[in-house]
Amino acid sequence: MTVNDSNGFMDRRGFLRLSAATAVGGGRLLAAAGDGGETPGKAAALPCRNKRSSMTYQRLGRTEIVSSRLVFGCGAALAGGKAVRLLDRAFEGGVNHYDVGSDIYYKGSERSLAPFLKAHRDEIWVISKAPAPVRPGRDKEFTVAKAQSAVKMWTRLMEGSLKDLGTDRIDAYYLMAVNDPSLVRSEEVHSAFLKARAAGKVRYLGLSTHHNAQNVLGAAIETGWYDIAMIGITPGGWYDWNTKDLAKGTPPLLELQPLLRKAREAGIGLVGMKAGRHLAPGKALGKGDQKAFDQYYDSKLMASGLSAFQRSYAYVLRHGLDVVNADMQNFKHLEENMVAARSVSGEGAPGTRPSG
């Protein structure tokens, strides 16, 4: 393959050769990567956008979103127009779920995605998100007035997202980086979403969290309002964005299965993020120990030929997560992550879920 060794870039020709090679070897990886998860249940018979044999798919909770098990994380990748060249390649590989974020955090990413969205509006799912600022510890008392102020900003940012994406509707919109369960339970949030949905601007409500995620997800389950939850989670348990490390005292992923199962039974689609971030080098990213999660894998997964990052994605997909969101900056990252998503055989996360 053609790779620029200094920064990991791969050209189109090298990408297609690697894609063909991994498609041939995919069957061998399927058996190797299915390391101990329960037999996947079948997704409901719903249309699947951009369905390709090179990708596996999963319905997200009670929604009608049948998502590629690899989600293209557009936020950082497309900020300033970076990695736009990967969008068509991901589409060719069967990726149909593109996750982006408000301009207040990801400068220019929604505008960079807009032409691709226009070209493929009914062939893909596009989800965006924005923060509703509430700060636990500082906002000691979560009042109605604080909730109204936070939701007002979130709604304004949603309008900005639609404008920047060049569309009048979006498939789902998240409360971004929410870490306060009180905000999750806020009737003001739910009311704002219902108004936006009634106006045809958004179809599903979601949240993203990578700090205090266990309590945030628990609150989402209690309300019954949230269709999708994107959570910072790894084979070793919860990921904490503040420390760029595993959350202090977190149980490993296997011990979190009861909570994840409860979320699925409540109809919440589960999107994993930061599954491999802990393995990345550099203080701003992770700890750089690519063997950090090996203790959780069985011999089949260790012998699968998958890289440390691929193993982390395959493992979370086999143990409770419907799909995994990855930030991809070059062709090499994209293809590695597509192989990991393909390594999970069949549709459906472990366990059963409501079909309606």
TIMARKE-190933 format. One line per 10 residues: number of its first residue (from 1); for each residue z, y, x of C-alpha. Coordinates in pm, 1 decimal, padded with zeros to 6 digits. Layout:
NUM	Z/Y/X ~ ...
END
This chain:
1	00000.0/00000.0/00000.0 ~ -00038.0/00360.8/00105.7 ~ 00300.7/00522.1/00149.6 ~ 00400.4/00842.5/00320.3 ~ 00694.3/00713.3/00522.6 ~ 00857.0/01052.2/00559.4 ~ 00924.6/01106.4/00189.1 ~ 00838.4/00785.5/00006.0 ~ 00525.9/00910.6/-00170.1 ~ 00269.9/00653.3/-00279.4
11	-00086.1/00740.8/-00375.4 ~ -00259.3/00621.0/-00694.8 ~ -00443.3/00336.8/-00520.4 ~ -00122.0/00200.4/-00369.2 ~ 00054.4/00235.3/-00703.5 ~ -00210.6/00031.4/-00886.5 ~ -00210.4/-00241.8/-00620.4 ~ 00168.2/-00271.5/-00640.5 ~ 00152.6/-00270.5/-01021.0 ~ -00090.9/-00560.2/-01019.8
21	00116.5/-00756.9/-00771.7 ~ 00439.8/-00714.7/-00962.9 ~ 00270.1/-00803.1/-01291.7 ~ 00172.7/-01138.1/-01139.7 ~ 00523.3/-01195.6/-01004.6 ~ 00698.3/-01065.1/-01313.3 ~ 00746.4/-01406.5/-01467.8 ~ 00945.5/-01525.6/-01167.2 ~ 01166.2/-01217.9/-01179.4 ~ 01237.4/-01261.5/-01549.3
31	01427.1/-01582.9/-01500.7 ~ 01601.7/-01461.6/-01188.1 ~ 01729.7/-01135.2/-01330.4 ~ 01876.0/-01268.6/-01653.4 ~ 02216.1/-01318.2/-01499.3 ~ 02460.9/-01435.0/-01758.8 ~ 02388.1/-01206.4/-02053.2 ~ 02391.8/-01342.0/-02406.1 ~ 02061.2/-01441.7/-02561.7 ~ 01891.3/-01118.9/-02671.3
41	01848.0/-01067.3/-03043.9 ~ 01508.7/-00971.9/-03181.6 ~ 01437.2/-00609.7/-03263.5 ~ 01332.4/-00525.9/-03617.4 ~ 00959.2/-00534.9/-03685.7 ~ 00873.9/-00169.6/-03627.5 ~ 00563.3/-00012.1/-03473.5 ~ 00595.6/00025.0/-03097.4 ~ 00428.2/00328.4/-02946.0 ~ 00218.5/00279.3/-02632.6
51	00304.8/-00090.2/-02617.1 ~ 00178.7/-00254.7/-02299.3 ~ 00227.0/-00601.3/-02152.7 ~ 00360.3/-00437.3/-01835.8 ~ 00677.0/-00314.0/-02011.5 ~ 00957.8/-00450.2/-02230.3 ~ 01088.8/-00265.2/-02535.4 ~ 01402.6/-00228.2/-02743.5 ~ 01488.9/-00062.5/-03071.5 ~ 01755.7/00205.4/-03037.4
61	02031.0/00130.1/-03286.4 ~ 01949.0/00211.1/-03647.6 ~ 01667.3/00448.3/-03549.6 ~ 01299.4/00366.9/-03575.9 ~ 01259.6/00436.8/-03204.2 ~ 01134.0/00124.1/-03028.2 ~ 01176.6/00245.5/-02672.1 ~ 01045.0/00121.9/-02342.9 ~ 01344.5/-00019.0/-02159.4 ~ 01270.3/00230.3/-01883.1
71	01317.8/00591.1/-01991.6 ~ 01144.5/00857.5/-01785.3 ~ 01414.5/01110.1/-01696.6 ~ 01214.7/01432.2/-01692.0 ~ 01489.7/01689.3/-01641.9 ~ 01525.4/01719.3/-01264.8 ~ 01192.1/01549.3/-01194.2 ~ 00986.6/01808.4/-01382.6 ~ 01192.3/02117.1/-01302.1 ~ 00951.1/02355.3/-01136.1
81	00661.5/02120.8/-01213.5 ~ 00764.9/01848.6/-00968.6 ~ 00657.7/01491.8/-01045.4 ~ 00423.3/01592.9/-01330.2 ~ 00168.9/01365.7/-01161.4 ~ 00387.1/01066.5/-01253.2 ~ 00371.8/01116.7/-01629.0 ~ 00028.8/00961.6/-01682.8 ~ 00112.1/00672.5/-01448.2 ~ 00429.0/00600.1/-01642.2
91	00231.4/00611.7/-01967.4 ~ -00025.3/00368.7/-01823.9 ~ 00263.4/00135.3/-01740.9 ~ 00392.8/00135.1/-02098.0 ~ 00669.7/00394.0/-02075.3 ~ 00694.9/00560.6/-02416.7 ~ 01033.6/00740.7/-02396.7 ~ 01058.6/01073.3/-02213.5 ~ 01398.1/01241.7/-02184.5 ~ 01406.2/01608.8/-02092.6
101	01652.4/01897.9/-02123.2 ~ 01700.3/02261.7/-02210.5 ~ 01573.5/02531.3/-01979.3 ~ 01930.0/02657.2/-01941.9 ~ 01996.3/02358.0/-01715.6 ~ 01658.6/02208.1/-01619.1 ~ 01453.0/02513.0/-01532.6 ~ 01094.7/02469.9/-01647.7 ~ 01111.2/02098.0/-01722.1 ~ 01028.9/02127.9/-02092.5
111	00736.2/02359.9/-02020.4 ~ 00611.4/02113.9/-01757.7 ~ 00624.8/01832.0/-02012.7 ~ 00453.2/02030.1/-02290.1 ~ 00086.3/01950.5/-02201.5 ~ 00164.4/01577.8/-02175.1 ~ 00347.6/01586.9/-02507.7 ~ 00053.5/01763.9/-02671.5 ~ -00184.9/01496.3/-02543.4 ~ 00032.0/01203.8/-02658.4
121	00239.7/01341.3/-02948.2 ~ 00224.6/01030.2/-03167.3 ~ 00213.7/00781.0/-02881.1 ~ 00550.7/00861.3/-02723.5 ~ 00910.0/00950.2/-02805.4 ~ 01042.3/01277.4/-02665.3 ~ 01412.0/01360.8/-02664.1 ~ 01576.8/01672.6/-02531.7 ~ 01931.3/01804.6/-02507.3 ~ 02147.4/02108.6/-02451.6
131	02515.1/02175.1/-02387.1 ~ 02755.6/02308.0/-02648.2 ~ 03013.5/02467.8/-02416.5 ~ 03368.1/02347.7/-02471.4 ~ 03591.4/02297.7/-02168.7 ~ 03874.7/02047.1/-02197.6 ~ 04189.6/02174.6/-02031.3 ~ 04084.9/02535.8/-02068.2 ~ 04006.6/02524.4/-02439.4 ~ 04347.5/02372.9/-02511.3
141	04314.8/02409.6/-02886.3 ~ 03980.7/02314.0/-03037.3 ~ 03954.9/02556.9/-03327.6 ~ 03688.6/02591.0/-03595.1 ~ 03592.4/02925.2/-03443.6 ~ 03533.6/02765.7/-03101.5 ~ 03330.9/02488.6/-03261.2 ~ 03116.8/02738.2/-03449.6 ~ 03054.0/02937.7/-03131.6 ~ 02960.5/02625.5/-02935.6
151	02729.2/02497.2/-03207.2 ~ 02562.9/02836.6/-03245.5 ~ 02462.5/02822.7/-02879.2 ~ 02350.0/02459.7/-02906.8 ~ 02130.2/02544.1/-03205.7 ~ 01980.7/02842.7/-03024.8 ~ 01901.0/02623.6/-02725.4 ~ 01738.5/02366.3/-02955.5 ~ 01506.1/02637.4/-03085.2 ~ 01427.8/02727.0/-02724.5
161	01351.9/02363.8/-02645.7 ~ 01101.7/02339.8/-02929.4 ~ 00931.6/02657.8/-02810.9 ~ 00915.5/02542.8/-02448.3 ~ 00785.9/02199.5/-02549.8 ~ 00519.3/02361.4/-02764.8 ~ 00613.8/02162.3/-03072.8 ~ 00777.5/02217.3/-03408.7 ~ 00962.9/01884.5/-03405.8 ~ 01140.8/01654.0/-03165.9
171	01246.2/01293.5/-03207.8 ~ 01611.8/01344.6/-03114.2 ~ 01833.4/01616.0/-02972.6 ~ 02156.4/01551.6/-02784.1 ~ 02481.6/01727.5/-02726.1 ~ 02441.7/01735.8/-02348.9 ~ 02716.9/01641.2/-02102.9 ~ 02978.3/01644.7/-02378.6 ~ 03323.1/01540.7/-02255.9 ~ 03550.0/01653.2/-02539.1
181	03593.3/01405.8/-02827.5 ~ 03697.6/01695.7/-03051.8 ~ 03349.0/01843.2/-03023.2 ~ 03195.2/01505.0/-03103.0 ~ 03405.2/01489.8/-03421.2 ~ 03325.8/01849.4/-03517.3 ~ 03184.4/01886.8/-03867.1 ~ 03014.8/02202.9/-03742.0 ~ 02801.3/01993.0/-03506.4 ~ 02704.8/01752.4/-03780.8
191	02624.9/02034.1/-04022.6 ~ 02402.2/02207.3/-03766.0 ~ 02212.4/01884.3/-03706.2 ~ 02166.0/01819.9/-04079.8 ~ 02019.5/02168.6/-04122.3 ~ 01778.8/02114.8/-03833.1 ~ 01678.3/01775.1/-03969.7 ~ 01622.6/01915.3/-04319.1 ~ 01392.7/02176.2/-04165.0 ~ 01191.9/01899.3/-03997.1
201	01285.4/02008.5/-03645.4 ~ 01469.2/01696.4/-03532.0 ~ 01503.8/01343.8/-03662.1 ~ 01801.8/01191.6/-03482.2 ~ 02129.5/01316.8/-03338.5 ~ 02257.8/01198.3/-03003.7 ~ 02491.1/01282.6/-02719.9 ~ 02498.5/01242.0/-02344.6 ~ 02816.4/01198.4/-02142.2 ~ 02916.7/01100.6/-01790.9
211	03275.0/01224.5/-01791.1 ~ 03544.5/01088.9/-02024.3 ~ 03265.6/00869.2/-02160.0 ~ 03488.6/00598.9/-02305.6 ~ 03670.9/00842.6/-02533.3 ~ 03353.5/01032.9/-02619.1 ~ 03173.7/00714.2/-02719.5 ~ 03476.4/00604.6/-02920.5 ~ 03467.6/00933.1/-03112.4 ~ 03095.0/00892.2/-03181.1
221	03159.8/00545.8/-03323.7 ~ 03435.6/00681.4/-03549.6 ~ 03219.3/00953.2/-03703.9 ~ 02913.7/00744.8/-03785.0 ~ 02702.3/01055.9/-03723.3 ~ 02538.9/00975.6/-03390.8 ~ 02222.3/00768.8/-03363.3 ~ 02198.8/00750.3/-02982.3 ~ 02447.4/00779.1/-02697.1 ~ 02334.8/00825.0/-02336.7
231	02624.2/00723.2/-02114.0 ~ 02691.6/00729.7/-01741.5 ~ 02756.9/00363.1/-01668.4 ~ 02709.3/00120.4/-01379.5 ~ 02768.8/-00249.3/-01309.4 ~ 03110.4/-00140.6/-01180.5 ~ 03198.8/00057.3/-01494.0 ~ 03194.9/00422.7/-01594.6 ~ 03028.3/00676.9/-01365.0 ~ 03199.4/01015.8/-01327.3
241	02961.2/01303.1/-01262.1 ~ 03240.7/01529.4/-01143.9 ~ 03338.0/01305.1/-00854.3 ~ 02994.0/01142.6/-00803.4 ~ 03185.6/00816.1/-00800.3 ~ 03307.5/00548.5/-01035.1 ~ 03559.8/00690.0/-01280.3 ~ 03915.9/00641.4/-01159.7 ~ 04062.1/00320.2/-01299.8 ~ 03741.3/00216.4/-01474.9
251	03708.1/-00149.4/-01572.8 ~ 03378.6/-00311.6/-01468.0 ~ 03088.8/-00328.1/-01710.4 ~ 03168.3/-00680.6/-01826.0 ~ 03509.1/-00564.3/-01948.5 ~ 03347.1/-00279.7/-02142.8 ~ 03145.5/-00519.1/-02358.5 ~ 03376.5/-00495.2/-02665.3 ~ 03331.8/-00115.8/-02680.9 ~ 02955.8/-00136.1/-02627.8
261	02930.1/-00407.4/-02891.6 ~ 03127.1/-00190.8/-03133.4 ~ 02885.8/00095.8/-03073.1 ~ 02586.3/-00128.5/-03137.6 ~ 02744.7/-00263.3/-03454.3 ~ 02786.4/00099.2/-03566.1 ~ 02410.9/00143.2/-03526.9 ~ 02422.1/00354.2/-03209.8 ~ 02140.5/00305.4/-02958.6 ~ 02277.6/00292.5/-02604.1
271	02093.0/00459.9/-02317.2 ~ 02232.5/00401.0/-01969.4 ~ 02210.6/00670.7/-01704.9 ~ 02335.5/00696.0/-01345.6 ~ 02326.4/00314.8/-01325.8 ~ 02226.1/00325.6/-00959.6 ~ 02329.9/00678.4/-00859.9 ~ 02645.1/00550.5/-00687.9 ~ 02420.7/00365.0/-00441.5 ~ 02228.3/00673.2/-00333.1
281	02297.5/00839.5/00003.3 ~ 02431.8/01192.5/00033.7 ~ 02743.3/01355.3/-00106.5 ~ 02546.6/01529.6/-00381.7 ~ 02417.3/01198.0/-00513.3 ~ 02640.9/00902.6/-00443.2 ~ 02829.4/00703.9/-00183.3 ~ 02533.9/00540.6/-00012.7 ~ 02676.5/00188.9/-00019.2 ~ 02392.9/-00027.3/-00150.1
291	02618.9/-00332.7/-00160.2 ~ 02873.7/-00161.5/-00384.3 ~ 02781.6/-00361.6/-00695.1 ~ 02689.3/-00694.1/-00536.5 ~ 03032.3/-00836.0/-00623.2 ~ 02937.1/-00826.2/-00992.8 ~ 02610.0/-01018.8/-00961.1 ~ 02556.1/-01392.6/-00977.1 ~ 02344.6/-01590.8/-00733.4 ~ 02031.6/-01569.7/-00949.0
301	02026.6/-01193.3/-00947.6 ~ 02110.0/-01173.3/-00578.2 ~ 01821.6/-01410.4/-00502.6 ~ 01576.1/-01234.6/-00735.1 ~ 01412.7/-01020.6/-00468.2 ~ 01508.2/-00701.9/-00653.3 ~ 01636.1/-00407.0/-00450.2 ~ 01992.8/-00278.0/-00487.5 ~ 01876.0/-00009.5/-00730.1 ~ 01663.9/-00254.6/-00930.0
311	01955.7/-00495.7/-00956.4 ~ 02178.0/-00223.0/-01100.1 ~ 01921.1/-00139.4/-01368.5 ~ 01849.4/-00502.8/-01455.1 ~ 02221.4/-00577.8/-01477.4 ~ 02311.6/-00297.7/-01718.4 ~ 02011.3/-00387.0/-01934.1 ~ 02137.8/-00743.3/-01956.1 ~ 02493.4/-00637.8/-02035.2 ~ 02499.3/-00406.2/-02332.3
321	02255.8/-00121.3/-02264.7 ~ 01939.6/-00097.2/-02472.0 ~ 01742.5/00107.7/-02220.4 ~ 01803.3/00281.6/-01889.8 ~ 01716.0/00640.8/-01799.8 ~ 01599.6/00702.9/-01444.4 ~ 01507.4/01016.6/-01254.1 ~ 01185.7/00937.3/-01067.9 ~ 01041.0/01170.1/-00806.7 ~ 00752.6/00965.1/-00664.4
331	00527.9/00666.0/-00732.5 ~ 00749.6/00431.8/-00533.7 ~ 01053.9/00515.6/-00747.9 ~ 00848.8/00480.2/-01065.1 ~ 00709.7/00138.2/-00980.0 ~ 01044.9/00002.2/-00859.2 ~ 01207.2/00107.1/-01185.3 ~ 00924.8/-00036.7/-01394.2 ~ 00972.4/-00371.1/-01220.6 ~ 01345.0/-00360.1/-01299.4
341	01274.1/-00290.3/-01666.7 ~ 01019.6/-00572.8/-01676.9 ~ 01273.4/-00811.6/-01526.3 ~ 01469.2/-00826.0/-01852.0 ~ 01305.2/-01086.6/-02071.7 ~ 01262.6/-01041.0/-02444.2 ~ 01353.8/-00758.2/-02677.2 ~ 01709.1/-00677.2/-02775.5 ~ 02038.7/-00611.8/-02606.6 ~ 02301.9/-00887.8/-02610.4
351	02463.5/-00934.4/-02947.9 ~ 02352.9/-00837.3/-03296.5 ~ 02313.4/-00504.0/-03467.8 ~ 02234.4/-00363.2/-03809.5 ~ 01863.7/-00355.0/-03885.0 ~ 01870.6/-00065.2/-04126.8
END
